[in-house]
């Protein structure tokens, strides 16, 4: 039997009355009522109130008089029924209290850097991350950790029950072609060479397909040297990683949709939207909504749309092209570069005032918009100063195309494509929040299909891969010569899954034909020798009969954010990094001793900054930059 405890707080109830028990954990708070001391003792499971009465045990009462918040104590007592007038149904142990017979302090606590209290205003994040081991004692953060454990256990059980093998792939490996910066680890035994922490286990899981493992999964740690965002953790993240061979496209859709449906219904209180006003984008036999990449960009100006609410963009360029306004006709004359879009907001006139309309114009101007134009549908027809530039039949076409009703408003934007794209999707979200259109209990999954394989750098005009080059083009090998000529029109058999404005999954058919893979690299001026050098194991393995195979990866941390209605991804980690990609609790990264660098044949050299000297003088004086 433990010398410290025989039960946890959560174990105690009315069935334990008059039993002698022992408990050790933290002091949550204390209250004095005349000469009696009440202590709420907190552990991982719940709270228990213990009572120190000098008439019962004077020595224990004197010890308890020195207790402070977060002291660790060990107490032995008898359980008794709590008086009815002191009952607190919010506590699981509300029926009982304990009378102490012996108590001792196991360890004392310094004054806390912030209050560990759910009702207390949250401390600065920088302070909380520095003292993360204290921050975890807050119920919200601890509940997140428990939820993550529940989520990972459910995932492992779900895939294991369907014959997926959980295979752990190496951490020290070579670079994966995920088009992000690698974290490099120098090798001491092999001087002047480096490992790369895997951006994803891609090459290893493809090799497992060659090795007869037809169903692989892993809750895989991934490492990418990317700038942190609210939805992207610095340094490392986790994904539910899968690879399957000898399957068809619909098999993969079924696995993904079944898993996400089951886990959503089992561990969260979310409702998956399946039939709404967007029935037209429910296609095939898939459960989730579906949009092509082009449709998503044209309707929502983003490739991860939030479909919990309507507000979609409608193309009106042809109507504006017929106007007598030279600006509109000039913009509409080049739709390779420009766009003219409209968005209807029902019942607008009864929701927002004129002063709020002016604020909306200020809102979009911060994203380089030239203005915010709109039509208002009044009882007597459209109201807008620029009506004079349109013929009546064109205005009627505008009303019909947007299904405009009395008191509705149409916003429209006309300018260069990227500028319009930058502020339209942000304005759409802004409106949805102001109009309370977003139900946080809803989940809207949407497949995004037909991604372009290649993109052109606007500065160098060079063509390169836009996504992972190991995916299969949509057109099969026999059709390559015909379709390959216009590279920017070639699309992948690759899919993303968006959910409530976040990208939470990617998957694709692998390009398992080595000749096709070589040709894809050759089209962007990378020869076969480069493939051999960078991806030798995959290149060589594909010579020994590789089966057709497919993959998908679910960004587990983002999915967890959605389940918990959390906007900050750092809080879903037990030990997160800060906005500046630092672990302030462990004080990392840090400089290391030269002796350690000598073992690795590395010398640290100060790097001269090439930034504007006058603009960055102060910053450069305070910050040294180094290169290896």
Residue pairs with C-beta under 8 A, 6 or more apart in sequence:
2 22
4 22
4 24
4 74
4 106
5 22
5 23
5 24
5 25
5 74
6 21
6 22
6 23
7 16
7 21
7 22
7 23
8 23
8 25
8 43
8 44
8 45
9 23
9 25
9 41
9 42
9 43
9 45
9 46
9 47
9 48
9 93
10 43
10 45
10 46
10 92
10 93
11 45
12 21
12 48
12 79
12 93
12 96
12 98
13 92
13 93
13 95
13 96
14 81
14 95
14 96
16 79
16 96
17 79
17 80
17 81
17 96
18 78
18 79
18 80
19 78
19 79
20 76
20 77
20 78
20 101
21 76
21 77
21 78
21 79
21 98
22 74
22 75
22 76
23 41
23 43
23 48
23 74
23 75
23 77
24 72
24 73
24 74
24 75
24 106
25 41
25 42
25 43
25 44
25 72
25 73
26 41
26 42
26 43
26 70
26 71
26 72
26 137
27 39
27 40
27 41
27 42
27 67
27 68
27 69
27 70
27 71
27 72
27 73
28 40
28 41
28 42
28 47
28 69
29 39
29 40
29 69
30 37
30 38
30 39
30 40
30 64
30 67
30 68
30 69
31 37
31 38
32 38
35 53
35 54
36 51
36 52
36 53
36 54
37 51
37 52
37 61
37 64
37 65
37 67
38 49
38 50
38 51
38 52
39 49
39 50
39 51
39 52
39 64
39 67
40 47
40 48
40 49
41 47
41 48
41 49
41 50
41 73
41 75
44 142
46 91
46 92
46 93
47 91
47 92
47 93
48 93
48 98
49 82
49 88
49 91
49 93
49 97
49 98
50 75
50 77
50 97
50 98
50 100
51 97
51 98
51 99
51 100
52 60
52 61
52 64
52 65
52 100
52 103
53 61
53 99
54 61
56 99
56 100
56 101
57 100
57 101
57 102
60 75
60 100
60 101
60 102
60 103
61 100
63 103
63 104
63 105
64 100
64 103
66 105
67 73
67 105
68 108
68 109
69 109
69 112
69 116
70 109
70 112
70 116
70 137
71 105
71 107
71 108
71 109
72 105
72 106
72 107
72 109
73 103
73 104
73 105
73 106
74 103
74 104
74 106
75 98
75 100
75 102
75 103
76 100
76 101
76 102
76 103
77 98
77 99
77 100
77 101
78 98
78 99
78 101
79 96
79 97
79 98
80 96
80 97
80 98
80 99
81 95
81 96
81 97
82 94
82 95
82 96
82 97
86 97
87 94
87 95
88 94
112 134
113 123
113 127
113 130
113 131
113 134
114 120
114 123
114 127
114 128
114 131
114 134
115 123
116 134
116 135
116 137
116 138
117 138
118 138
118 139
118 140
122 128
125 570
125 578
125 579
126 578
126 584
128 135
129 135
129 570
129 576
129 578
129 584
129 585
130 584
130 585
131 585
132 574
132 575
132 576
132 585
133 585
135 141
136 142
136 145
136 574
140 571
141 571
144 560
144 564
144 566
144 571
144 572
145 574
147 267
147 560
147 563
147 564
148 560
148 572
148 574
150 267
151 263
151 267
151 556
151 560
151 563
152 219
152 556
154 263
154 266
154 267
155 219
155 240
155 259
155 263
155 556
156 166
156 219
158 259
158 262
158 263
159 166
159 217
159 242
159 259
160 166
162 215
162 255
163 215
164 215
164 216
164 217
164 242
165 213
165 215
165 216
165 217
166 217
166 218
167 205
167 208
167 213
167 216
167 217
167 218
168 218
169 198
169 201
169 204
169 205
169 218
169 220
170 198
170 204
171 197
171 198
171 221
172 185
172 195
172 197
173 195
173 196
173 197
173 198
173 203
173 204
174 195
174 196
174 203
174 534
175 182
175 196
175 199
175 534
176 196
176 198
176 199
176 200
176 201
176 202
176 203
177 202
177 468
177 469
177 470
177 534
177 535
178 199
178 200
178 202
178 224
178 468
179 465
179 467
179 468
180 199
180 224
180 225
180 226
181 224
181 225
181 226
182 196
182 197
182 199
182 223
182 224
182 225
183 196
183 197
183 223
183 224
183 225
183 235
184 194
184 195
184 196
184 197
185 194
185 195
185 196
185 197
186 193
186 194
186 195
186 600
186 601
186 602
187 193
187 194
187 195
187 600
188 599
188 600
191 600
191 601
192 601
197 223
198 204
198 220
198 222
198 223
199 222
199 223
199 224
200 220
200 222
200 239
200 241
200 553
201 218
201 220
201 222
201 241
202 468
202 470
202 551
203 535
203 537
203 538
205 216
205 218
205 241
205 243
205 551
206 243
206 470
206 510
206 538
206 541
206 546
206 549
206 551
207 537
207 538
207 541
208 216
208 243
209 216
209 243
209 245
209 510
209 546
209 547
209 549
210 541
210 542
210 544
210 545
210 546
210 547
214 244
214 245
214 246
214 547
215 242
215 243
215 244
216 241
216 242
216 243
216 244
217 240
217 241
217 242
217 243
218 241
219 238
219 239
219 240
219 241
219 556
220 238
220 239
220 240
220 241
220 553
221 236
221 237
221 238
222 236
222 237
222 238
222 239
223 235
223 236
224 235
224 237
225 235
226 232
226 234
227 234
227 581
228 234
228 577
228 578
228 579
228 581
229 569
230 567
230 568
230 569
231 502
231 558
231 561
231 569
232 569
233 557
233 569
233 570
233 573
233 576
233 577
234 577
234 578
234 579
234 581
235 577
235 581
237 555
237 557
238 556
238 557
239 553
239 554
239 555
239 556
240 553
240 554
240 556
241 551
241 553
242 255
242 551
242 552
242 553
243 549
243 550
243 551
244 251
244 252
244 255
244 549
244 550
244 551
245 547
245 548
245 549
245 550
246 547
246 548
246 549
247 549
247 550
249 493
249 509
249 550
250 284
250 285
250 286
251 550
252 507
252 550
252 552
253 286
253 447
255 552
256 497
256 505
256 507
256 552
256 554
257 286
257 287
257 288
257 445
260 272
260 445
260 554
261 272
261 287
264 270
264 272
264 443
264 563
265 272
267 563
268 563
269 441
270 441
270 442
270 443
270 562
270 563
271 441
271 442
271 443
272 442
272 443
272 444
272 445
273 289
273 307
273 308
273 442
273 443
273 444
274 282
274 287
274 288
275 282
276 307
276 444
277 310
278 289
278 307
278 310
281 289
281 290
281 291
281 307
281 446
282 289
282 290
283 290
284 290
286 447
287 445
288 445
288 446
288 447
288 497
289 307
289 444
289 445
289 446
289 447
290 446
290 447
290 449
291 299
291 305
291 446
291 447
291 448
291 449
292 448
292 449
292 450
293 303
293 448
293 449
293 450
293 451
293 452
293 491
294 450
296 302
296 303
296 304
296 305
296 446
296 448
296 498
297 303
297 421
298 313
298 315
299 305
299 312
299 313
300 306
300 312
300 313
300 425
300 428
301 313
301 341
301 420
301 421
301 424
301 425
301 428
302 421
302 425
302 501
303 448
303 451
303 496
303 498
303 503
304 448
304 496
304 498
304 501
304 502
304 503
305 425
305 446
305 498
305 501
306 429
306 432
306 438
306 444
306 498
306 500
306 501
307 444
307 446
307 498
308 437
308 438
308 439
308 442
308 444
308 500
309 432
309 437
309 438
310 437
311 343
311 344
311 345
311 428
311 431
311 432
311 437
312 343
313 341
313 342
313 343
313 424
313 428
314 341
314 342
314 343
314 344
314 401
314 402
315 339
315 340
315 341
315 342
316 340
316 341
316 342
316 398
316 401
316 402
316 412
317 332
317 335
317 339
317 340
318 332
319 390
319 394
319 397
319 398
319 401
320 328
320 329
320 331
320 332
320 340
320 414
321 328
321 329
321 332
321 333
322 329
322 390
322 391
322 394
323 329
323 389
323 390
323 394
324 388
324 389
324 390
325 386
325 389
327 414
328 340
328 389
328 414
331 338
331 340
331 414
331 415
332 338
332 340
332 414
337 416
337 417
338 414
338 415
338 416
338 417
338 420
339 413
339 414
339 415
339 417
339 420
339 421
340 412
340 413
340 414
341 412
341 413
341 414
341 420
341 424
342 398
342 401
342 402
342 410
342 411
342 412
343 410
343 411
343 412
343 424
343 428
344 402
344 403
344 404
344 408
344 409
344 410
345 408
345 409
345 410
345 411
345 431
345 435
346 405
346 407
346 408
347 407
347 408
348 376
348 407
348 408
348 409
349 376
349 378
349 407
349 408
349 409
350 407
351 435
357 374
360 372
360 427
361 371
361 372
363 427
363 430
364 371
364 372
364 423
364 427
365 371
367 422
367 423
367 426
368 419
368 422
368 423
369 413
369 415
369 419
369 420
369 423
370 415
372 411
372 413
373 384
373 386
373 411
373 412
373 413
373 414
374 384
374 409
374 410
374 411
374 412
375 382
375 383
375 384
375 398
375 404
375 409
375 410
375 412
376 382
376 383
376 384
376 409
377 383
377 399
377 404
377 405
377 406
377 407
377 408
377 409
377 410
378 406
378 407
379 406
382 395
382 398
382 399
382 404
387 395
390 398
398 404
398 410
402 410
404 410
411 427
413 420
413 423
413 424
414 420
429 501
431 437
432 438
440 565
442 500
443 499
443 500
443 562
444 499
444 500
445 497
445 498
445 499
446 497
446 498
446 499
447 495
447 496
447 497
448 495
448 496
448 497
448 498
449 495
450 474
450 491
450 492
451 466
451 467
451 491
451 492
451 494
451 495
451 496
452 466
452 488
452 489
452 490
452 491
452 492
453 465
453 466
453 467
453 469
453 471
453 473
453 487
453 490
453 491
453 492
453 520
454 463
454 464
454 465
454 466
454 487
454 488
454 490
454 523
454 524
455 463
455 464
455 465
455 466
455 488
456 462
456 463
456 488
457 463
457 464
462 524
462 525
463 487
463 488
463 523
463 524
464 524
465 520
465 524
467 492
467 494
468 494
468 508
469 511
469 517
469 520
469 521
470 510
470 511
470 517
470 538
471 492
471 493
471 494
471 508
471 509
471 510
471 511
472 492
472 493
472 508
472 509
472 510
472 511
472 512
472 516
473 480
473 483
473 490
473 491
473 492
473 493
473 511
473 516
473 520
474 490
474 491
474 492
474 493
475 482
475 483
475 490
477 513
477 515
477 516
480 516
480 519
483 489
483 490
484 490
484 519
484 523
487 523
492 508
493 508
493 509
494 506
494 507
494 508
494 509
495 506
495 507
495 508
496 503
496 505
496 506
497 503
497 504
497 505
497 506
497 507
498 504
499 559
499 562
500 562
502 555
502 558
502 561
502 562
503 555
503 558
504 554
504 555
504 558
504 559
504 562
505 552
505 553
505 554
505 555
506 552
506 553
507 550
507 551
507 552
507 553
508 550
508 551
508 552
509 548
509 550
510 548
510 549
510 550
510 551
511 517
511 520
512 542
512 546
512 547
512 548
512 549
514 539
514 542
514 543
517 531
517 542
518 528
518 531
521 527
521 528
521 530
521 531
522 528
531 539
532 539
557 569
557 572
557 573
558 569
560 566
560 572
561 567
561 568
561 569
561 572
564 572
566 572
569 576
570 576
570 577
570 578
575 583
575 585
577 583
578 584
582 588
582 589
583 589
591 604
597 603
597 604
602 628
604 626
604 627
604 628
605 626
605 627
606 624
606 625
606 626
607 625
607 626
607 627
609 616
609 620
609 625
611 620
613 620
